[in-house]
Amino acid sequence: MTIADRPAHSKVVGVADRTEVHPTRRRSRRGQGDQLRDEVLAAVNRLLDDWGSDEKLTIRAVAGEVGVAPASIYLHFADKTELVWAALADKYRQLSDQMGAAEAAAPAEQPRERLRAQVHAYCRFAMDNPGHYRLMYEIRQPAVEPGRMGLHPARRVSARLRRALAACADAGYALSLPLYQATHTLWTGLHGLVSVQHSLAIDGSPDQLAGMADGLVDIVVSAQQRNGPAYPPETDVDRYIAATVIEIGDES
């Protein structure tokens, strides 16, 4: 909802005042629940972008931004964590879909190239959508217990990388780390490249960034193929990471 779209009786405030807004939005008519949900999620994105973290984000602040009572928010979301994750879910899905499309375009018999294709798609998404990427990975989100963290919508992205790494290992390309640890290392390495590029405003094309990301693939996956699966033994770190993961199968 833009300022021009607000009802005449709504209070228009700046970012600093948003937690003080008194809801004046009329109750949604039957069938308008989805519209309210969309407005709420859009408000969460705006507030996260304005404030740079979830620290000041509350159900009351979101309700004030939209112009509804906090109880209306709880009809759709159980708590702040669920609210933030729902607001960002479409962005993780978009990234996952682009990675999946890139993988599908690579030769099926070359799992290492299919992994590289996903890595390149990750870099392109981050460079083409810096605002989305900032909200997804560079703004503090609600802290939750490890068991719940496995439900984070970012699992779509990690699941794609993990399956691609597993396909490499199954084909005889040895992983330098156990599967879950290798996935986490590759993912955080990619984020590090992107984050430095964003924060230091380094000039460079997505293709150049993808070229640097190839080095991460070379570190995690051997370029030499051998007979039989090539998985390293599990470690305590690998088991710890695996314990926080909730498999989502074909959903990703």
Secondary structure, 3 states (H helix, E strand, C coil): CCHHHCCCCCCCCCHHHHHHCCCCCCCCCCCCHHHHHHHHHHHHHHHHHHHCCCCCCCHHHHHHHHCCCHHHHHCCCCCHHHHHHHHHHHHHHHHHHHHHHHHHHCCCCCHHHHHHHHHHHHHHHHHHCHHHHHHHHHCCCCCCCHHHHCCCCCHHHHHHHHHHHHHHHHCCEEECCCHHHHHHHHHHHHHHHHHHHHHCCCCCCHHHHHHHHHHHHHHHEEEEECCCCCCCCCCHHHHHHHHCCCCCHHHC
